[in-house]
Amino acid sequence: MTSSARILLVMGVLFLALVFIGIIKLCKRIWAAILTVLILAVLFLTGIFITGDEGLKSQVKEWIYELNPLLAEEEMACGTEDPSDALSDDLSTYYVDPLPANTSSNVQEGSARYGAILQLGELDDLGRSTWAHIRLSDDQEPGNNGEERNEYIHVDPVGWRNFKIHGNWANNRCHLVGYQFSGLNDELRNLSIGTSYLNKGTEGSGTDENNPDGMLFYEQRLDAWLSGHPDRELDLYVRPVYEGSNTTPTWYYMQWVGFAPDGKSVMIQTGGHAEVIVDTVSAVLLKNQSPSYQIDYSTGIITAK
């Protein structure tokens, strides 16, 4: 919890205490004073929670949980079992065929403007992104065509909420197919909720492309492969894996394969947790998690462990 939030809470408590003393002197009735203070306390906390400041909300929750850890345990236990228990960890369950070379894009923006084949699944009935699939060569990447990414994403995937824990934002708006390949920044069909740890390999600031628990690890190695093989193509498929009606994915499935100029598939070795699942096709199933946080996938609530 930040010092500014602590100061705010202390000031609020002091204010309530002064009101309490004043009312006692005026009313001479302890029950009236207590009732008034309770009403003011509810208004104070309600004011915090209706501001829309997810960071402050999270800090207040963290403060409450510090006072009574049982509250956090009870809230996190609402879903009883870990949602991931009901999901398959068999990579072949999520396999899809690579895109044929003559496939048409259903997107006209991003790298599709430079000849890449880019297809996005439609949002489901809950408004969630479903999948993204791309086939491209190095010269079709947006960065190799003079495009510069706007680091700020202007739209929120369904269910979006964030929590500032120990000074770090827990969640990212996570692209399914990374911007370096797709060139899509604000496309909801290519966005879902992912932890900072999953998305960029670290809970703190910056990135860690050497963390095999993060998507960036595989994206960087696939990008390097494309750069080193300008005559070949990369086929990349990404799918968020949800449990039931949750809007926070439990897993992210990534699948890839290369293609030589003669159309034959080529295995791309990235290392990390990747496995070869069908012929030359490799894949990885990454947990949407963070070492220092506990996630309730049914509610999207994240708390410190």
LINRA-V438633 format. One record per pair of residues at least 24 apart in sequence whose C-alpha atoms are under 10 Angstrom apart, sorted by the first residue. I is the first residue (numbers start at 1). J is the second residue. If there is no record, write none. Layout:
<<I,J> <I,J>>
//
This chain:
<<1,55> <1,56> <1,58> <1,59> <1,60> <1,61> <1,62> <1,63> <1,164> <1,165> <1,166> <1,167> <2,55> <2,56> <2,59> <2,164> <2,165> <2,166> <2,167> <4,56> <5,55> <5,56> <5,57> <5,59> <5,60> <5,63> <6,59> <6,60> <6,63> <9,44> <9,45> <9,60> <9,63> <12,40> <12,41> <12,44> <12,45> <13,37> <13,41> <13,44> <15,40> <16,40> <16,41> <16,44> <52,161> <53,161> <53,162> <53,163> <54,161> <54,162> <54,163> <54,164> <54,169> <55,161> <55,162> <55,163> <55,164> <55,165> <55,167> <55,168> <55,169> <55,170> <56,163> <56,164> <57,162> <57,163> <57,164> <58,162> <58,163> <58,164> <58,165> <58,169> <58,301> <58,302> <58,303> <59,163> <59,164> <59,165> <59,166> <59,167> <59,303> <61,163> <61,303> <62,163> <62,164> <62,165> <62,166> <62,303> <62,304> <65,303> <65,304> <72,303> <72,304> <72,305> <73,303> <73,305> <75,296> <75,299> <75,301> <75,303> <76,294> <76,295> <76,296> <76,297> <76,298> <76,299> <76,301> <76,302> <76,303> <77,296> <78,296> <78,298> <78,299> <79,296> <79,297> <79,298> <79,299> <80,296> <82,250> <82,295> <82,296> <82,297> <82,298> <83,242> <83,243> <83,244> <83,246> <83,249> <83,250> <83,296> <83,297> <83,298> <84,241> <84,242> <84,243> <84,249> <84,250> <84,251> <84,287> <84,297> <85,243> <86,243> <86,244> <87,241> <87,242> <87,243> <87,244> <87,250> <87,251> <88,241> <89,251> <89,253> <89,284> <89,285> <89,286> <90,277> <90,285> <91,253> <91,254> <91,255> <91,274> <91,275> <91,276> <91,277> <91,278> <91,282> <91,283> <91,284> <91,285> <92,276> <92,277> <92,278> <92,283> <94,238> <94,239> <94,241> <94,253> <94,254> <94,255> <94,283> <94,285> <95,237> <95,253> <95,254> <95,255> <95,277> <95,278> <95,281> <95,282> <95,283> <96,133> <96,237> <96,255> <96,278> <96,281> <97,235> <97,237> <97,255> <97,278> <97,281> <98,133> <98,134> <98,135> <98,234> <98,235> <98,236> <98,237> <98,255> <98,256> <98,257> <98,258> <98,259> <98,265> <98,281> <99,133> <99,134> <99,135> <99,235> <99,236> <99,237> <100,135> <100,235> <100,263> <101,135> <101,136> <101,233> <101,235> <101,259> <101,263> <103,135> <105,133> <105,134> <105,135> <107,184> <109,182> <109,183> <109,184> <109,187> <110,140> <110,141> <110,142> <110,147> <110,179> <110,180> <110,181> <110,182> <110,183> <110,184> <110,185> <110,187> <111,135> <111,136> <111,137> <111,139> <111,140> <111,141> <111,142> <111,143> <111,144> <111,145> <111,147> <111,179> <111,180> <111,181> <111,182> <111,183> <111,184> <112,136> <112,140> <112,141> <112,142> <112,181> <112,182> <112,183> <112,184> <113,140> <113,141> <113,142> <113,183> <114,139> <114,140> <114,141> <114,142> <114,144> <114,145> <115,139> <115,140> <115,141> <116,140> <116,141> <116,142> <116,181> <116,182> <116,233> <116,234> <117,182> <117,235> <118,177> <118,181> <118,182> <118,235> <118,236> <119,182> <119,189> <119,190> <119,237> <120,176> <120,177> <120,187> <120,188> <120,189> <120,190> <120,237> <120,238> <121,189> <121,190> <121,239> <122,188> <122,189> <122,190> <123,158> <123,188> <123,189> <123,190> <124,189> <125,245> <126,158> <126,159> <126,245> <126,246> <126,247> <127,157> <127,158> <127,159> <127,188> <127,189> <127,247> <128,157> <128,158> <128,159> <128,188> <128,189> <128,190> <128,191> <128,192> <128,193> <128,240> <128,242> <128,245> <128,246> <128,247> <128,248> <128,249> <129,157> <129,158> <129,175> <129,176> <129,187> <129,188> <129,189> <129,190> <129,191> <129,192> <129,193> <129,239> <129,240> <129,241> <129,247> <130,176> <130,189> <130,190> <130,191> <130,192> <130,238> <130,239> <130,240> <130,241> <130,242> <131,176> <131,177> <131,189> <131,190> <131,191> <131,237> <131,238> <131,239> <131,240> <131,241> <131,252> <131,253> <132,175> <132,176> <132,177> <132,178> <132,182> <132,189> <132,190> <132,191> <132,236> <132,237> <132,238> <132,239> <132,240> <132,254> <133,176> <133,177> <133,182> <133,190> <133,235> <133,236> <133,237> <133,238> <133,239> <133,254> <133,255> <133,256> <134,177> <134,181> <134,182> <134,233> <134,234> <134,235> <134,236> <134,237> <134,238> <134,256> <135,181> <135,182> <135,233> <135,234> <135,235> <135,236> <135,237> <135,256> <135,257> <135,258> <135,259> <136,181> <136,182> <136,226> <136,232> <136,233> <136,234> <136,235> <136,236> <136,258> <136,259> <137,181> <137,223> <137,226> <137,227> <137,229> <137,230> <137,231> <137,232> <137,233> <137,234> <137,235> <137,258> <137,259> <138,181> <138,223> <138,224> <138,225> <138,226> <138,227> <138,228> <138,229> <138,230> <138,231> <138,232> <138,233> <138,234> <139,226> <139,227> <139,230> <139,231> <139,233> <140,181> <140,182> <140,183> <140,233> <141,179> <141,180> <141,181> <141,182> <141,183> <141,223> <141,226> <141,227> <142,179> <142,180> <142,181> <142,182> <142,183> <142,184> <143,179> <143,180> <143,181> <143,183> <144,180> <147,180> <147,183> <148,180> <148,183> <149,179> <149,180> <149,183> <149,184> <149,185> <150,185> <150,186> <151,185> <152,185> <152,186> <153,184> <153,185> <153,186> <153,187> <153,191> <154,185> <154,186> <154,187> <155,185> <155,186> <155,187> <155,188> <155,191> <156,186> <156,187> <156,188> <156,191> <156,192> <156,193> <157,186> <157,187> <157,188> <157,189> <157,190> <157,191> <157,192> <157,193> <157,247> <157,248> <158,188> <158,191> <158,192> <158,193> <158,247> <158,248> <159,192> <159,193> <159,246> <159,247> <159,248> <159,299> <159,300> <160,192> <160,193> <160,194> <160,247> <160,248> <160,300> <161,193> <161,248> <161,300> <161,301> <161,302> <162,193> <162,195> <162,300> <162,301> <162,302> <163,300> <163,301> <163,302> <163,303> <163,304> <164,302> <164,303> <164,304> <165,203> <165,292> <165,293> <165,302> <165,303> <165,304> <166,203> <166,204> <166,292> <166,304> <167,203> <167,204> <167,205> <168,196> <168,203> <168,204> <168,205> <169,195> <169,196> <169,203> <169,204> <169,205> <170,194> <170,195> <170,196> <170,197> <170,202> <170,203> <170,204> <170,289> <170,290> <170,292> <170,293> <170,295> <170,302> <170,303> <170,304> <171,195> <171,196> <171,197> <171,198> <171,199> <171,203> <171,288> <171,289> <171,290> <171,300> <171,302> <172,196> <172,197> <172,198> <172,199> <172,200> <173,199> <174,198> <174,199> <174,200> <174,215> <174,240> <175,199> <175,215> <175,238> <176,215> <176,236> <176,237> <176,238> <176,239> <176,240> <176,252> <176,253> <176,254> <177,215> <177,219> <177,236> <177,237> <177,238> <177,239> <177,254> <178,215> <178,216> <178,219> <178,220> <178,236> <178,238> <179,219> <180,219> <180,220> <180,223> <181,219> <181,222> <181,223> <181,234> <181,236> <190,238> <190,239> <190,240> <191,240> <192,239> <192,240> <192,247> <192,248> <192,249> <192,252> <193,240> <193,247> <193,248> <193,249> <193,250> <193,288> <193,300> <194,240> <194,248> <194,249> <194,250> <194,251> <194,252> <194,287> <194,288> <194,289> <194,290> <195,248> <195,249> <195,287> <195,288> <195,289> <195,290> <195,293> <195,295> <195,302> <196,288> <196,289> <196,290> <197,287> <197,288> <197,289> <197,290> <197,291> <197,292> <198,251> <198,252> <198,286> <198,287> <198,288> <198,289> <198,290> <199,288> <199,289> <201,290> <202,290> <202,291> <203,290> <203,291> <203,292> <203,293> <210,272> <211,272> <212,270> <212,271> <212,272> <212,273> <212,274> <212,284> <212,286> <213,272> <213,273> <213,284> <213,285> <213,286> <213,287> <213,288> <213,289> <213,290> <214,252> <214,272> <214,286> <214,287> <214,288> <214,289> <214,290> <215,252> <215,253> <215,254> <215,284> <215,285> <215,286> <217,270> <217,271> <217,272> <218,254> <218,255> <218,256> <218,269> <218,270> <218,271> <218,272> <218,273> <218,274> <218,283> <218,284> <219,254> <219,270> <220,270> <221,268> <221,269> <221,270> <221,271> <222,256> <222,257> <222,258> <222,268> <222,269> <222,270> <224,270> <225,258> <225,268> <225,269> <225,270> <226,258> <226,268> <229,258> <229,260> <231,259> <231,260> <231,261> <232,258> <232,259> <232,260> <232,261> <232,262> <232,263> <232,265> <232,266> <233,257> <233,258> <233,259> <233,260> <233,261> <233,263> <233,265> <233,266> <234,258> <234,259> <234,260> <234,265> <234,266> <234,268> <235,259> <235,265> <235,281> <236,281> <236,282> <236,283> <237,283> <238,283> <238,284> <238,285> <239,285> <240,285> <240,286> <240,288> <241,285> <241,286> <241,287> <241,288> <242,297> <242,298> <243,297> <243,298> <244,298> <245,297> <245,298> <246,296> <246,297> <246,298> <246,299> <246,300> <247,297> <247,298> <247,299> <247,300> <248,288> <248,295> <248,296> <248,297> <248,298> <248,299> <248,300> <248,301> <249,287> <249,288> <249,289> <249,297> <249,298> <249,300> <250,286> <250,287> <250,288> <250,289> <250,295> <250,296> <250,297> <250,298> <251,284> <251,285> <251,286> <251,287> <251,288> <251,289> <252,284> <252,285> <252,286> <252,287> <252,288> <253,283> <253,284> <253,285> <253,286> <253,287> <254,282> <254,283> <254,284> <254,285> <254,286> <255,281> <255,282> <255,283> <255,284> <255,285> <256,280> <256,281> <256,282> <256,283> <256,284> <257,281> <257,282> <257,283> <258,282>>
//
